[in-house]
Amino acid sequence: MSSERILVTGASSGIGEGFARAWAAQGKALILTARRVERLEKLATELRAQVPVELIAADLSQPEGVDQLVAGCQQGPWTIVGLLNNAGLGWQSSLAQTDPAKVAAMLQVNMSALTMLSRAFLPGMIARRQGFILNIASTAAFQPVPYFAVYSASKAYVLSLSEALHEEAREHGVHVAALCPGPVATEFQEVAGMEPRFFCPQPIGG
Ligand SMILES: NC(=O)c1ccc[n+]([C@@H]2O[C@H](COP(=O)([O-])OP(=O)(O)OC[C@H]3O[C@@H](n4cnc5c(N)ncnc54)[C@H](OP(=O)(O)O)[C@@H]3O)[C@@H](O)[C@H]2O)c1
């Protein structure tokens, strides 16, 4: 059986879960990660009817969580041929009124973890001249968004990083891209404490 795996961060809900389902339907074997293990187990049980699926729980708001995820992937008999850097969160508030711990978590998950996971898996992809990294940015990457300032700035970082890495990687046969969704109906809005009047999300696939 092939050891090739696509690593999906933030697979326990929303867009990450949607990608996991779509790739499983295409026969792509997966490693799923997030914090909520029971959610991952439920999804994995379902998708294992189609493809091999591994789980590695990790809290990407902690640098140690990123290290544990990388170590877990590298210790297994797997080759990471694709990385979906999807895990992310926002928080609707002025920076002055945002809990500093929430600010730190946003920066760590949205930017640092995404960057360090790319750093961990790009060399192998380059050596094999095969692979892809897909980073989930946002339409918020294209303009400053007051009361979503850290989130939108973090997504501008993701877009800029992705465009630069695209150039660095493509001569090695590796694809790097950013996806910039508009509003999608997921748990994002609840996690972000958003008021419904600010948001008209579309369901996944809608
Ligand atoms: N929904 C939208 O309108 C929209 C629009 C543009 C871009 N995006 C982006 O799309 C991506 C996915 O968001 P979504 O809409 O699917 O939201 P979601 O349903 O809230 O999913 C977020 C995912 O990120 C994971 N995550 C959050 N904090 C984490 C942490 N500390 N460690 C590990 N995993 C963590 C969550 O898993 P656990 O909680 O189980 O850890 C969950 O699987 C995000 O990067 C978001 O910024 C969303």
Ligand as a Chemical Component Dictionary entry (heavy atoms), coordinates in Angstrom:
data_LIG
# 
_chem_comp.id                   LIG 
_chem_comp.type                 NON-POLYMER 
_chem_comp.pdbx_formal_charge   0 
_chem_comp.three_letter_code    LIG 
# 
loop_
_chem_comp_atom.comp_id 
_chem_comp_atom.atom_id 
_chem_comp_atom.alt_atom_id 
_chem_comp_atom.type_symbol 
_chem_comp_atom.charge 
_chem_comp_atom.model_Cartn_x 
_chem_comp_atom.model_Cartn_y 
_chem_comp_atom.model_Cartn_z 
_chem_comp_atom.pdbx_ordinal 
LIG N1  N1  N 0  -15.373 30.378 7.198  1  
LIG C1  C1  C 0  -15.020 31.474 6.521  2  
LIG O1  O1  O 0  -15.848 32.358 6.224  3  
LIG C2  C2  C 0  -13.590 31.649 6.077  4  
LIG C3  C3  C 0  -13.320 32.590 5.081  5  
LIG C4  C4  C 0  -12.015 32.748 4.660  6  
LIG C5  C5  C 0  -11.001 31.986 5.213  7  
LIG N2  N2  N 1  -11.288 31.092 6.200  8  
LIG C6  C6  C 0  -10.179 30.308 6.753  9  
LIG O2  O2  O 0  -10.442 28.937 6.538  10 
LIG C7  C7  C 0  -9.728  28.171 7.505  11 
LIG C8  C8  C 0  -10.656 27.132 8.117  12 
LIG O3  O3  O 0  -11.667 27.819 8.807  13 
LIG P1  P1  P 0  -13.178 27.295 8.876  14 
LIG O4  O4  O 0  -14.023 28.332 8.274  15 
LIG O5  O5  O -1 -13.270 25.919 8.380  16 
LIG O6  O6  O 0  -13.400 27.383 10.470 17 
LIG P2  P2  P 0  -13.694 26.266 11.572 18 
LIG O7  O7  O 0  -14.856 25.452 11.166 19 
LIG O8  O8  O 0  -13.717 27.005 12.861 20 
LIG O9  O9  O 0  -12.383 25.335 11.500 21 
LIG C9  C9  C 0  -11.156 25.754 12.035 22 
LIG C10 C10 C 0  -10.250 24.550 12.157 23 
LIG O10 O10 O 0  -9.002  24.998 12.703 24 
LIG C11 C11 C 0  -8.666  24.175 13.801 25 
LIG N3  N3  N 0  -7.921  24.916 14.813 26 
LIG C12 C12 C 0  -8.270  26.088 15.397 27 
LIG N4  N4  N 0  -7.405  26.375 16.375 28 
LIG C13 C13 C 0  -6.505  25.366 16.407 29 
LIG C14 C14 C 0  -5.394  25.070 17.226 30 
LIG N5  N5  N 0  -5.015  25.880 18.254 31 
LIG N6  N6  N 0  -4.681  23.951 16.993 32 
LIG C15 C15 C 0  -5.048  23.099 15.995 33 
LIG N7  N7  N 0  -6.104  23.322 15.187 34 
LIG C16 C16 C 0  -6.824  24.436 15.413 35 
LIG C17 C17 C 0  -10.000 23.698 14.374 36 
LIG O11 O11 O 0  -9.836  22.458 15.057 37 
LIG P3  P3  P 0  -9.935  22.243 16.647 38 
LIG O12 O12 O 0  -10.803 23.323 17.215 39 
LIG O13 O13 O 0  -10.505 20.866 16.784 40 
LIG O14 O14 O 0  -8.517  22.317 17.095 41 
LIG C18 C18 C 0  -10.825 23.511 13.101 42 
LIG O15 O15 O 0  -10.610 22.215 12.581 43 
LIG C19 C19 C 0  -9.167  29.153 8.517  44 
LIG O16 O16 O 0  -7.794  29.392 8.218  45 
LIG C20 C20 C 0  -9.959  30.424 8.253  46 
LIG O17 O17 O 0  -9.253  31.572 8.597  47 
LIG C21 C21 C 0  -12.567 30.893 6.648  48 
# 
loop_
_chem_comp_bond.comp_id 
_chem_comp_bond.atom_id_1 
_chem_comp_bond.atom_id_2 
_chem_comp_bond.value_order 
_chem_comp_bond.pdbx_ordinal 
LIG N1  C1  SING 1  
LIG C1  O1  DOUB 2  
LIG C1  C2  SING 3  
LIG C2  C3  SING 4  
LIG C2  C21 DOUB 5  
LIG C3  C4  DOUB 6  
LIG C4  C5  SING 7  
LIG C5  N2  DOUB 8  
LIG N2  C6  SING 9  
LIG N2  C21 SING 10 
LIG C6  O2  SING 11 
LIG C6  C20 SING 12 
LIG O2  C7  SING 13 
LIG C7  C8  SING 14 
LIG C7  C19 SING 15 
LIG C8  O3  SING 16 
LIG O3  P1  SING 17 
LIG P1  O4  DOUB 18 
LIG P1  O5  SING 19 
LIG P1  O6  SING 20 
LIG O6  P2  SING 21 
LIG P2  O7  DOUB 22 
LIG P2  O8  SING 23 
LIG P2  O9  SING 24 
LIG O9  C9  SING 25 
LIG C9  C10 SING 26 
LIG C10 O10 SING 27 
LIG C10 C18 SING 28 
LIG O10 C11 SING 29 
LIG C11 N3  SING 30 
LIG C11 C17 SING 31 
LIG N3  C12 SING 32 
LIG N3  C16 SING 33 
LIG C12 N4  DOUB 34 
LIG N4  C13 SING 35 
LIG C13 C14 SING 36 
LIG C13 C16 DOUB 37 
LIG C14 N5  SING 38 
LIG C14 N6  DOUB 39 
LIG N6  C15 SING 40 
LIG C15 N7  DOUB 41 
LIG N7  C16 SING 42 
LIG C17 O11 SING 43 
LIG C17 C18 SING 44 
LIG O11 P3  SING 45 
LIG P3  O12 DOUB 46 
LIG P3  O13 SING 47 
LIG P3  O14 SING 48 
LIG C18 O15 SING 49 
LIG C19 O16 SING 50 
LIG C19 C20 SING 51 
LIG C20 O17 SING 52 
# 
